[in-house]
């Protein structure tokens, strides 16, 4: 009974401390716990507060309430309030309103930048994930190769000791191959560890974890149905994407800034309701409303600022047109590259199946002294390189699919 409980405890412990995540789960954790995303969320929160503060400062009246008296009178009469007033600036030229609209657009741009940061982060995570899988696969092949080489070396050593006439340089070549593969194994294990810890960092975890990462399910590499028609992809990309919205917001801000600059030619008006608690000499106590204005014109700055804002508006229009054309080009290019990458992946999968079968035959021939170590290692390395290219094709499909989503969403 005690042995059964111990076994169950060890099983629960291993399940608790040894996890295996797929790419989808890794991305979910990154989106939830990555430090860059969290910092950008706080920056957006600050932008919201800043926009609210601007609204309060520009559209709510400032209130003045105070009291003063001569020091010699304070002892007898004390200090009482003299007046209370509010100053309301009239936004004749809509400068305050246009500044507020710019603030709101900047807040939306911050949210879009946050989405772009997320897309960029996904690209980094996907590249690291596939690099890790490739390094792990390389480690597995190197370990298998070393195992076969060790078995063959022991056979040659027995043959030499048994008096068989075999060239000693065959044994020396095998020993050199073993040392070289041992070095490759050290490198691949080191890369595997570094890439794994990089994934931990993306997920906001400490480096000392016991998490493994799963191979990619080939079914997830099927092209999405939404990408089957290029015309539909283009339509979405150039009309409803984040990039198009950024262009619109930047155009709006340039127009608002142009209006703000032109409004500098207008006088500034204000209304000031006030109540006096005591007779102030020239004015009687009680309520009153005063109206005022000011006008300031600087020969250089005012006209120059208007000219600059006009030029900036023209630049924004040209940027929008150029961005529209570039966006269409990127959508078409990504769409075609995605189809080519899928075709390359299909061919690589077929090629690797044949190479794996070939390696089984070569391994059998090598173990039975029907093939030299050089030819055998060439066969192993060819499959190893093909497996690495397979991960590259998978990575390319994920990244192109992500890029296309980024362009049209």
DOROTI-62652 format. One line per field, with one value per residue (C-alpha): residue number from 1; residue in three letters; chain; x, y, z. Coordinates in nm, 2 decimals, padded with zeros to 4 digits. Layout:
k = (NUM|...) .
r = (ALA|...) .
c = (A|...) .
X = (X|...) .
Y = (Y|...) .
Z = (Z|...) .
END
This chain:
k = (1|2|3|4|5|6|7|8|9|10|11|12|13|14|15|16|17|18|19|20|21|22|23|24|25|26|27|28|29|30|31|32|33|34|35|36|37|38|39|40|41|42|43|44|45|46|47|48|49|50|51|52|53|54|55|56|57|58|59|60|61|62|63|64|65|66|67|68|69|70|71|72|73|74|75|76|77|78|79|80|81|82|83|84|85|86|87|88|89|90|91|92|93|94|95|96|97|98|99|100|101|102|103|104|105|106|107|108|109|110|111|112|113|114|115|116|117|118|119|120|121|122|123|124|125|126|127|128|129|130|131|132|133|134|135|136|137|138|139|140|141|142|143|144|145|146|147|148|149|150|151|152|153|154|155|156|157|158|159|160|161|162|163|164|165|166|167|168|169|170|171|172|173|174|175|176|177|178|179|180|181|182|183|184|185|186|187|188|189|190|191|192|193|194|195|196|197|198|199|200|201|202|203|204|205|206|207|208|209|210|211|212|213|214|215|216|217|218|219|220|221|222|223|224|225|226|227|228|229|230|231|232|233|234|235|236|237|238|239|240|241|242|243|244|245|246|247|248|249|250|251|252|253|254|255|256|257|258|259|260|261|262|263|264|265|266|267|268|269|270|271|272|273|274|275|276|277|278|279|280|281|282|283|284|285|286|287|288|289|290|291|292|293|294|295|296|297|298|299|300|301|302|303|304|305|306|307|308|309|310|311|312|313|314|315|316|317|318|319|320|321|322|323|324|325|326|327|328|329|330|331|332|333|334|335|336|337|338|339|340|341|342|343|344|345|346|347|348|349|350|351|352|353|354|355|356|357|358|359|360|361|362|363|364|365|366|367|368|369|370|371|372|373|374|375|376|377|378|379|380|381|382|383|384|385|386|387|388|389|390|391|392|393|394|395|396|397|398|399|400|401|402|403|404|405|406|407|408|409) .
r = (UNK|UNK|UNK|UNK|UNK|UNK|UNK|UNK|UNK|UNK|UNK|UNK|UNK|UNK|UNK|UNK|UNK|UNK|UNK|UNK|UNK|UNK|UNK|UNK|UNK|UNK|UNK|UNK|UNK|UNK|UNK|UNK|UNK|UNK|UNK|UNK|UNK|UNK|UNK|UNK|UNK|UNK|UNK|UNK|UNK|UNK|UNK|UNK|UNK|UNK|UNK|UNK|UNK|UNK|UNK|UNK|UNK|UNK|UNK|UNK|UNK|UNK|UNK|UNK|UNK|UNK|UNK|UNK|UNK|UNK|UNK|UNK|UNK|UNK|UNK|UNK|UNK|UNK|UNK|UNK|UNK|UNK|UNK|UNK|UNK|UNK|UNK|UNK|UNK|UNK|UNK|UNK|UNK|UNK|UNK|UNK|UNK|UNK|UNK|UNK|UNK|UNK|UNK|UNK|UNK|UNK|UNK|UNK|UNK|UNK|UNK|UNK|UNK|UNK|UNK|UNK|UNK|UNK|UNK|UNK|UNK|UNK|UNK|UNK|UNK|UNK|UNK|UNK|UNK|UNK|UNK|UNK|UNK|UNK|UNK|UNK|UNK|UNK|UNK|UNK|UNK|UNK|UNK|UNK|UNK|UNK|UNK|UNK|UNK|UNK|UNK|UNK|UNK|UNK|UNK|UNK|UNK|UNK|UNK|UNK|UNK|UNK|UNK|UNK|UNK|UNK|UNK|UNK|UNK|UNK|UNK|UNK|UNK|UNK|UNK|UNK|UNK|UNK|UNK|UNK|UNK|UNK|UNK|UNK|UNK|UNK|UNK|UNK|UNK|UNK|UNK|UNK|UNK|UNK|UNK|UNK|UNK|UNK|UNK|UNK|UNK|UNK|UNK|UNK|UNK|UNK|UNK|UNK|UNK|UNK|UNK|UNK|UNK|UNK|UNK|UNK|UNK|UNK|UNK|UNK|UNK|UNK|UNK|UNK|UNK|UNK|UNK|UNK|UNK|UNK|UNK|UNK|UNK|UNK|UNK|UNK|UNK|UNK|UNK|UNK|UNK|UNK|UNK|UNK|UNK|UNK|UNK|UNK|UNK|UNK|UNK|UNK|UNK|UNK|UNK|UNK|UNK|UNK|UNK|UNK|UNK|UNK|UNK|UNK|UNK|UNK|UNK|UNK|UNK|UNK|UNK|UNK|UNK|UNK|UNK|UNK|UNK|UNK|UNK|UNK|UNK|UNK|UNK|UNK|UNK|UNK|UNK|UNK|UNK|UNK|UNK|UNK|UNK|UNK|UNK|UNK|UNK|UNK|UNK|UNK|UNK|UNK|UNK|UNK|UNK|UNK|UNK|UNK|UNK|UNK|UNK|UNK|UNK|UNK|UNK|UNK|UNK|UNK|UNK|UNK|UNK|UNK|UNK|UNK|UNK|UNK|UNK|UNK|UNK|UNK|UNK|UNK|UNK|UNK|UNK|UNK|UNK|UNK|UNK|UNK|UNK|UNK|UNK|UNK|UNK|UNK|UNK|UNK|UNK|UNK|UNK|UNK|UNK|UNK|UNK|UNK|UNK|UNK|UNK|UNK|UNK|UNK|UNK|UNK|UNK|UNK|UNK|UNK|UNK|UNK|UNK|UNK|UNK|UNK|UNK|UNK|UNK|UNK|UNK|UNK|UNK|UNK|UNK|UNK|UNK|UNK|UNK|UNK|UNK|UNK|UNK|UNK|UNK|UNK|UNK|UNK|UNK|UNK|UNK|UNK|UNK|UNK|UNK|UNK|UNK|UNK|UNK|UNK|UNK) .
c = (A|A|A|A|A|A|A|A|A|A|A|A|A|A|A|A|A|A|A|A|A|A|A|A|A|A|A|A|A|A|A|A|A|A|A|A|A|A|A|A|A|A|A|A|A|A|A|A|A|A|A|A|A|A|A|A|A|A|A|A|A|A|A|A|A|A|A|A|A|A|A|A|A|A|A|A|A|A|A|A|A|A|A|A|A|A|A|A|A|A|A|A|A|A|A|A|A|A|A|A|A|A|A|A|A|A|A|A|A|A|A|A|A|A|A|A|A|A|A|A|A|A|A|A|A|A|A|A|A|A|A|A|A|A|A|A|A|A|A|A|A|A|A|A|A|A|A|A|A|A|A|A|A|A|A|A|A|A|A|A|A|A|A|A|A|A|A|A|A|A|A|A|A|A|A|A|A|A|A|A|A|A|A|A|A|A|A|A|A|A|A|A|A|A|A|A|A|A|A|A|A|A|A|A|A|A|A|A|A|A|A|A|A|A|A|A|A|A|A|A|A|A|A|A|A|A|A|A|A|A|A|A|A|A|A|A|A|A|A|A|A|A|A|A|A|A|A|A|A|A|A|A|A|A|A|A|A|A|A|A|A|A|A|A|A|A|A|A|A|A|A|A|A|A|A|A|A|A|A|A|A|A|A|A|A|A|A|A|A|A|A|A|A|A|A|A|A|A|A|A|A|A|A|A|A|A|A|A|A|A|A|A|A|A|A|A|A|A|A|A|A|A|A|A|A|A|A|A|A|A|A|A|A|A|A|A|A|A|A|A|A|A|A|A|A|A|A|A|A|A|A|A|A|A|A|A|A|A|A|A|A|A|A|A|A|A|A|A|A|A|A|A|A|A|A|A|A|A|A|A|A|A|A|A|A|A|A|A|A|A|A|A|A|A|A|A|A|A|A|A|A|A|A|A|A|A|A|A|A) .
X = (00.00|00.28|00.46|00.14|00.10|00.46|00.42|00.11|00.29|00.58|00.34|00.15|00.48|00.60|00.27|00.29|00.65|00.69|00.47|00.45|00.31|00.22|00.27|-00.09|-00.05|00.28|00.14|-00.16|00.07|00.29|-00.01|-00.12|00.21|00.48|00.65|00.64|00.27|00.21|00.42|00.23|-00.10|00.02|00.12|-00.22|-00.38|-00.16|-00.28|-00.64|-00.57|-00.39|-00.68|-00.93|-00.70|-00.68|-01.06|-01.10|-00.84|-00.97|-01.35|-01.42|-01.39|-01.11|-01.24|-01.08|-01.15|-00.94|-00.91|-00.65|-00.62|-00.37|-00.18|-00.29|-00.66|-00.64|-00.63|-00.96|-01.16|-01.00|-00.96|-01.28|-01.33|-01.32|-01.44|-01.52|-01.49|-01.49|-01.30|-01.45|-01.24|-01.45|-01.32|-01.39|-01.13|-01.21|-00.84|-00.92|-01.17|-00.92|-00.65|-00.88|-00.96|-00.59|-00.55|-00.83|-00.67|-00.33|-00.50|-00.64|-00.30|-00.15|-00.39|-00.31|00.07|-00.01|-00.17|00.14|00.37|00.17|00.21|00.58|00.61|00.43|00.69|00.97|00.80|00.72|01.08|01.23|00.98|01.08|01.45|01.41|01.23|01.50|01.78|01.61|01.57|01.94|02.03|01.82|01.99|02.34|02.27|02.15|02.45|02.69|02.52|02.57|02.93|03.01|02.86|03.07|03.39|03.35|03.30|03.62|03.82|03.70|03.80|04.15|04.20|04.07|04.35|04.13|04.32|04.14|04.29|04.36|04.28|03.91|03.91|04.09|03.83|03.55|03.71|03.75|03.38|03.28|03.47|03.33|02.97|03.03|03.12|02.81|02.60|02.74|02.65|02.30|02.22|02.35|02.14|01.84|01.87|01.92|01.62|01.40|01.49|01.42|01.07|01.04|01.13|00.87|00.61|00.72|00.86|01.18|01.46|01.46|01.16|01.08|00.87|00.90|00.75|00.55|00.61|00.38|00.06|00.07|-00.30|-00.25|-00.04|-00.34|-00.40|-00.69|-01.00|-01.00|-00.68|-00.82|-00.92|-00.66|-00.92|-01.10|-00.77|-00.67|-01.01|-00.98|-00.62|-00.66|-00.99|-01.03|-00.68|-00.50|-00.25|-00.54|-00.68|-00.34|-00.33|-00.67|-00.58|-00.26|-00.45|-00.71|-00.44|-00.27|-00.60|-00.67|-00.32|-00.37|-00.70|-00.52|-00.25|-00.49|-00.69|-00.39|-00.50|-00.82|-00.86|-00.90|-01.23|-01.33|-01.63|-01.57|-01.87|-01.76|-01.91|-01.76|-01.82|-01.71|-01.70|-01.37|-01.35|-01.42|-01.67|-01.96|-02.01|-02.24|-02.24|-02.12|-02.01|-01.71|-01.62|-01.27|-01.05|-00.68|-00.51|-00.15|00.02|00.38|00.49|00.73|00.59|00.22|00.24|00.53|00.34|00.04|00.27|00.44|00.11|-00.02|00.30|00.26|-00.10|00.02|00.29|00.03|-00.19|00.11|00.21|-00.15|-00.14|00.20|00.11|-00.21|00.00|00.26|00.00|-00.16|00.18|00.26|-00.07|-00.02|00.34|00.26|-00.03|00.18|00.47|00.23|00.11|00.47|00.57|00.28|00.39|00.75|00.64|00.44|00.74|00.97|00.74|00.74|01.12|01.18|00.97|01.18|01.51|01.41|01.34|01.68|01.86|01.71|01.86|02.20|02.21|02.16|02.43|02.67|02.62|02.69|03.01|02.86|02.90|03.18|03.15|03.18|02.89|02.68|02.74|02.66|02.32|02.26|02.36|02.14|01.84|01.94|01.96|01.63|01.46|01.60|01.46|01.13|01.11|01.21|00.92|00.68|00.81|00.78|00.41|00.33|00.51|00.36|00.01|00.07|00.19|-00.11|-00.34|-00.16|-00.20|-00.57|-00.69) .
Y = (00.00|00.24|00.16|00.23|00.57|00.66|00.57|00.79|01.08|01.06|01.05|01.36|01.54|01.47|01.59|01.91|02.00|01.87|02.04|02.01|02.31|02.35|02.67|02.79|02.76|02.94|03.23|03.25|03.27|03.53|03.75|03.72|03.75|03.91|04.21|04.42|04.37|04.46|04.77|04.88|04.83|05.06|05.32|05.30|05.35|05.66|05.78|05.75|05.94|06.21|06.25|06.28|06.54|06.74|06.74|06.86|07.13|07.27|07.24|07.28|07.64|07.74|07.86|08.13|08.17|08.37|08.61|08.87|09.16|09.40|09.25|09.52|09.45|09.07|09.08|09.28|09.16|08.83|08.72|08.67|08.58|08.87|08.71|08.39|08.37|08.14|08.20|08.03|08.04|08.05|07.82|08.05|07.89|07.54|07.50|07.33|07.10|07.00|06.94|06.71|06.52|06.48|06.34|06.09|05.98|05.95|05.71|05.50|05.50|05.38|05.08|05.00|05.01|04.77|04.53|04.58|04.50|04.18|04.08|04.15|03.95|03.66|03.66|03.64|03.36|03.16|03.19|03.09|02.80|02.65|02.71|02.52|02.23|02.22|02.22|01.95|01.74|01.79|01.67|01.36|01.27|01.34|01.11|00.83|00.88|00.86|00.54|00.38|00.50|00.37|00.03|00.02|00.12|-00.16|-00.41|-00.29|-00.30|-00.66|-00.75|-00.61|-00.78|-01.11|-01.09|-00.99|-00.80|-00.47|-00.13|00.05|00.39|00.28|00.27|00.61|00.76|00.63|00.78|01.12|01.11|01.03|01.33|01.56|01.45|01.48|01.85|01.89|01.74|01.98|02.27|02.16|02.09|02.44|02.60|02.39|02.52|02.88|02.88|02.71|02.97|03.24|03.10|03.11|03.48|03.55|03.39|03.60|03.30|03.25|03.06|02.75|02.58|02.22|02.28|02.09|02.21|01.99|01.93|02.11|01.94|01.93|01.99|02.35|02.43|02.42|02.75|02.94|02.96|03.34|03.35|03.15|03.46|03.73|03.99|03.94|03.96|04.28|04.43|04.36|04.47|04.81|04.91|04.76|04.70|04.86|05.01|05.18|05.31|05.45|05.64|05.78|05.89|06.06|06.24|06.36|06.48|06.68|06.84|06.93|07.08|07.29|07.43|07.50|07.69|07.90|07.98|08.16|08.45|08.49|08.68|08.48|08.55|08.46|08.51|08.56|08.53|08.68|08.75|09.01|08.97|09.33|09.67|09.68|10.06|10.10|09.81|09.73|09.40|09.15|08.95|09.06|08.91|09.04|08.96|09.00|08.92|08.92|08.91|08.84|08.83|08.75|08.84|08.55|08.26|08.28|08.29|08.04|07.80|07.81|07.75|07.45|07.30|07.33|07.15|06.88|06.82|06.77|06.53|06.33|06.30|06.18|05.93|05.80|05.74|05.58|05.36|05.25|05.13|04.96|04.79|04.64|04.52|04.36|04.18|04.04|03.94|03.77|03.58|03.44|03.36|03.17|02.95|02.88|02.80|02.55|02.38|02.36|02.21|01.94|01.85|01.85|01.61|01.36|01.39|01.33|01.02|00.87|00.98|00.82|00.49|00.52|00.59|00.27|00.08|00.26|00.21|-00.17|-00.17|00.03|-00.20|-00.50|-00.35|-00.30|00.08|00.30|00.56|00.85|00.74|00.66|01.01|01.17|00.99|01.10|01.46|01.48|01.38|01.61|01.91|01.81|01.80|02.15|02.28|02.13|02.34|02.64|02.58|02.53|02.85|03.04|02.94|03.05|03.38|03.45|03.36|03.59|03.87|03.84|03.85|04.16|04.33|04.27|04.28) .
Z = (00.00|00.09|-00.23|-00.43|-00.26|-00.32|-00.69|-00.71|-00.54|-00.78|-01.08|-00.95|-00.88|-01.24|-01.38|-01.17|-01.26|-01.61|-01.87|-02.25|-02.44|-02.81|-03.01|-02.96|-02.58|-02.58|-02.78|-02.54|-02.24|-02.42|-02.49|-02.12|-01.94|-02.16|-02.01|-02.33|-02.36|-02.00|-02.02|-02.34|-02.16|-01.88|-02.14|-02.30|-01.95|-01.91|-02.25|-02.13|-01.81|-02.02|-02.26|-01.97|-01.80|-02.12|-02.15|-01.79|-01.83|-02.16|-02.13|-01.76|-01.63|-01.38|-01.05|-00.84|-00.47|-00.23|00.05|00.16|00.40|00.56|00.85|01.09|01.02|01.04|01.42|01.45|01.15|01.05|00.69|00.49|00.13|-00.11|-00.43|-00.62|-01.00|-01.30|-01.62|-01.93|-02.25|-02.56|-02.82|-03.11|-03.35|-03.23|-03.12|-02.79|-02.96|-03.24|-02.98|-02.79|-03.12|-03.18|-02.82|-02.89|-03.22|-03.04|-02.79|-03.08|-03.24|-02.91|-02.92|-03.28|-03.19|-02.91|-03.17|-03.39|-03.10|-03.04|-03.41|-03.40|-03.07|-03.23|-03.52|-03.26|-03.07|-03.38|-03.51|-03.17|-03.14|-03.47|-03.41|-03.09|-03.26|-03.53|-03.27|-03.07|-03.38|-03.46|-03.11|-03.16|-03.49|-03.35|-03.06|-03.29|-03.52|-03.22|-03.11|-03.45|-03.47|-03.12|-03.21|-03.53|-03.36|-03.10|-03.38|-03.55|-03.23|-03.17|-03.52|-03.48|-03.15|-03.31|-03.57|-03.86|-04.13|-04.16|-04.22|-03.89|-04.05|-04.07|-03.69|-03.68|-03.91|-03.70|-03.38|-03.56|-03.67|-03.31|-03.17|-03.43|-03.36|-02.98|-03.05|-03.26|-02.98|-02.73|-02.96|-03.04|-02.67|-02.58|-02.86|-02.75|-02.39|-02.49|-02.72|-02.46|-02.20|-02.45|-02.49|-02.11|-02.11|-02.38|-02.15|-01.85|-01.67|-01.48|-01.66|-01.43|-01.56|-01.67|-01.98|-02.31|-02.64|-02.88|-03.25|-03.49|-03.60|-03.98|-03.99|-03.86|-04.16|-04.40|-04.57|-04.42|-04.64|-04.61|-04.83|-05.12|-05.32|-05.37|-05.46|-05.13|-04.94|-05.11|-05.04|-04.67|-04.66|-04.82|-04.66|-04.32|-04.19|-03.90|-04.15|-04.33|-04.01|-03.91|-04.24|-04.17|-03.82|-03.93|-04.21|-03.95|-03.71|-04.00|-04.08|-03.71|-03.68|-03.99|-03.84|-03.51|-03.68|-03.88|-03.57|-03.43|-03.66|-03.45|-03.12|-02.80|-02.61|-02.26|-02.02|-01.65|-01.40|-01.06|-00.72|-00.49|-00.12|-00.03|-00.19|-00.38|-00.43|-00.80|-00.80|-00.58|-00.41|-00.57|-00.89|-01.23|-01.56|-01.76|-02.11|-02.26|-02.55|-02.65|-02.98|-03.04|-03.38|-03.44|-03.80|-03.82|-03.62|-03.69|-04.07|-04.08|-03.86|-04.09|-04.39|-04.21|-04.11|-04.47|-04.60|-04.34|-04.45|-04.81|-04.69|-04.49|-04.81|-05.01|-04.73|-04.74|-05.11|-05.10|-04.81|-04.99|-05.29|-05.07|-04.87|-05.18|-05.30|-04.97|-04.96|-05.31|-05.24|-04.91|-05.07|-05.35|-05.11|-04.88|-05.16|-05.27|-04.91|-04.88|-05.20|-05.08|-04.76|-04.93|-05.15|-04.84|-04.65|-04.94|-04.98|-04.61|-04.60|-04.88|-04.71|-04.38|-04.55|-04.73|-04.40|-04.25|-04.53|-04.51|-04.13|-04.18|-04.45|-04.23|-03.93|-04.14|-04.29|-04.63|-04.63|-04.52|-04.24|-04.48|-04.70|-04.40|-04.24|-04.57|-04.57|-04.20|-04.27|-04.58|-04.38|-04.10|-04.34|-04.50|-04.15|-04.07|-04.40|-04.31|-04.00|-04.20|-04.44|-04.15|-03.99|-04.31|-04.35|-03.99|-04.04|-04.38|-04.25|-03.96|-04.18|-04.41|-04.10|-03.99|-04.33|-04.36|-04.00) .
END
